[in-house]
Amino acid sequence: MDKRRERPRGKDSGFSMVELLVTMLLLTIALTGLAALQLYSVRQVTASRRANEATRLGQSVIERYMTMPIASLPAPGTPPDWEHELKKDGSTTMVNVGVDGESDGPYTVEHLTESLGTKTMLVTVRVTWKDVPLGAPPDPTARTLEVMMSTQRAE
C-alpha cells in the first residue's frame, strides 16, 4: 500500500465561488481596457491615413501649379478669398473627392492666390475633411481637419 497521504476532499479543495467571481471581474476589467485601447489605436491609424492622403492630394495640386505658366495661374481674388479647386479637366470643383482628386471621397480642395509683386504669385492649397470614421455617414458636427501648403512662383 502506498503510504502517501491522501488529501481529504472537502471544502479545502478547488476554488471558492467568490474567488472565481473576483477573478472573472478582474479579467473583464482588463479585457475592457484592452478593447478601448484597440478602438483608440484604430482611430489614430485612420486619422493618420487620412492626413497622409490629404497631403498627397495637396502635393499633386501644388505640383500642377508648379508646371503651369504664371500667366495661367488663377488670378488673385479681391479681397483674397479661398476658392474651390477645379478638377484636372476643369469640369467640376474638388468637393468630396478621393485622394486622386477625381473619385468620391471625404476631401475638399481649395486654393488662395496672392500677388506678391508684379511678377510673383503665392498659391496656397488647403485640403479639408471631416473627422468621421470610415464608412460612417457624414456628420456635419464633426471637427474639420486640414492640410495647407504653398508655392511661390516668379516669372
C-alpha positions as CSV (number, residue, x, y, z in Angstrom):
1,M,0.0,0.0,0.0
2,D,1.0,3.5,-0.8
3,K,2.0,5.4,2.3
4,R,1.4,8.8,0.7
5,R,-1.1,10.8,2.5
6,E,-4.2,11.3,0.5
7,R,-5.6,14.8,0.5
8,P,-9.0,14.9,2.0
9,R,-11.7,16.1,-0.3
10,G,-14.0,18.7,1.0
11,K,-14.2,22.4,1.4
12,D,-10.4,22.9,1.1
13,S,-10.1,21.6,-2.4
14,G,-10.5,23.8,-5.6
15,F,-11.6,27.4,-5.8
16,S,-14.5,29.0,-4.0
17,M,-17.3,30.7,-5.9
18,V,-16.2,34.1,-4.5
19,E,-12.6,33.6,-5.8
20,L,-14.0,32.7,-9.3
21,L,-16.2,35.8,-9.4
22,V,-13.4,38.1,-8.3
23,T,-11.1,36.6,-11.0
24,M,-13.8,37.0,-13.6
25,L,-14.4,40.6,-12.6
26,L,-10.7,41.4,-12.9
27,L,-10.4,39.7,-16.2
28,T,-13.5,41.6,-17.5
29,I,-12.0,44.9,-16.4
30,A,-8.6,44.1,-18.1
31,L,-10.3,43.0,-21.4
32,T,-12.5,46.1,-21.5
33,G,-9.4,48.3,-21.1
34,L,-7.7,46.4,-24.0
35,A,-10.7,46.8,-26.2
36,A,-10.8,50.5,-25.6
37,L,-7.1,50.7,-26.4
38,Q,-7.7,48.8,-29.7
39,L,-10.5,51.2,-30.7
40,Y,-8.3,54.2,-29.9
41,S,-5.5,52.7,-32.0
42,V,-7.8,52.1,-35.0
43,R,-9.0,55.7,-34.8
44,Q,-5.4,57.1,-34.8
45,V,-4.4,54.9,-37.7
46,T,-7.4,56.1,-39.7
47,A,-6.7,59.8,-38.9
48,S,-3.0,59.3,-39.9
49,R,-4.0,57.7,-43.1
50,R,-6.4,60.5,-44.0
51,A,-3.8,63.1,-43.2
52,N,-1.3,61.3,-45.5
53,E,-3.9,61.1,-48.3
54,A,-4.7,64.8,-47.9
55,T,-1.1,65.7,-48.1
56,R,-0.6,63.6,-51.3
57,L,-3.7,65.3,-52.8
58,G,-2.4,68.8,-51.9
59,Q,1.0,68.0,-53.2
60,S,-0.4,66.9,-56.6
61,V,-2.3,70.2,-56.9
62,I,0.8,72.2,-55.9
63,E,2.8,70.3,-58.5
64,R,0.3,71.1,-61.1
65,Y,0.6,74.8,-60.3
66,M,4.4,74.5,-60.4
67,T,4.3,73.3,-64.0
68,M,1.8,75.9,-65.2
69,P,3.0,79.2,-66.8
70,I,2.5,82.1,-64.3
71,A,0.0,83.8,-66.7
72,S,-2.3,80.8,-66.4
73,L,-2.4,80.7,-62.6
74,P,-5.7,81.7,-61.1
75,A,-6.0,85.4,-60.7
76,P,-5.9,86.7,-57.1
77,G,-9.3,87.5,-55.7
78,T,-10.3,90.9,-54.3
79,P,-10.3,90.6,-51.3
80,P,-8.2,87.4,-51.2
81,D,-10.5,84.6,-50.5
82,W,-10.4,80.8,-50.7
83,E,-11.8,79.3,-54.0
84,H,-12.7,75.7,-54.7
85,E,-10.1,73.9,-56.8
86,L,-11.2,72.7,-60.2
87,K,-10.6,69.1,-61.2
88,K,-7.9,68.4,-63.8
89,D,-10.4,68.5,-66.7
90,G,-11.9,71.8,-65.3
91,S,-15.4,70.2,-65.2
92,T,-16.4,70.5,-61.5
93,T,-14.9,71.6,-58.2
94,M,-12.9,69.3,-55.9
95,V,-15.6,68.8,-53.3
96,N,-16.0,65.3,-51.7
97,V,-13.2,63.8,-53.8
98,G,-10.8,61.0,-53.1
99,V,-7.0,61.1,-52.9
100,D,-6.8,61.0,-56.7
101,G,-8.9,64.2,-57.0
102,E,-11.5,62.5,-59.2
103,S,-13.3,59.7,-57.3
104,D,-15.7,60.1,-54.4
105,G,-14.1,60.7,-51.0
106,P,-14.0,62.9,-48.0
107,Y,-11.7,65.7,-49.2
108,T,-12.4,69.3,-50.3
109,V,-9.6,71.2,-52.1
110,E,-9.4,75.0,-52.2
111,H,-6.8,77.5,-53.2
112,L,-5.8,81.0,-52.3
113,T,-3.8,83.1,-54.8
114,E,-2.0,86.2,-53.7
115,S,0.1,88.6,-55.7
116,L,3.5,89.4,-54.2
117,G,4.5,91.9,-56.7
118,T,4.3,92.5,-60.5
119,K,5.6,89.0,-61.5
120,T,5.4,86.9,-58.3
121,M,2.4,84.8,-57.1
122,L,1.9,82.8,-54.0
123,V,-0.5,79.9,-54.3
124,T,-1.7,78.2,-51.1
125,V,-3.7,74.9,-51.3
126,R,-5.9,73.8,-48.5
127,V,-7.3,70.2,-48.2
128,T,-10.0,69.8,-45.6
129,W,-12.0,66.8,-44.4
130,K,-14.4,65.9,-41.7
131,D,-13.1,63.7,-38.8
132,V,-15.6,60.8,-39.1
133,P,-14.8,57.0,-39.0
134,L,-14.5,55.2,-42.3
135,G,-17.9,54.0,-43.6
136,A,-19.8,56.2,-41.2
137,P,-22.5,58.6,-42.5
138,P,-21.4,62.2,-42.9
139,D,-21.6,64.2,-39.7
140,P,-21.9,68.0,-40.0
141,T,-20.9,68.4,-36.4
142,A,-17.6,66.5,-36.8
143,R,-14.5,68.6,-36.5
144,T,-12.8,69.7,-39.7
145,L,-9.2,68.9,-40.2
146,E,-6.9,70.5,-42.8
147,V,-3.6,70.3,-44.5
148,M,-2.1,73.5,-46.1
149,M,0.9,74.0,-48.4
150,S,2.1,76.9,-50.5
151,T,4.3,77.5,-53.5
152,Q,5.7,80.8,-54.8
153,R,6.1,81.4,-58.5
154,A,8.1,84.1,-60.1
155,E,8.2,84.9,-63.8
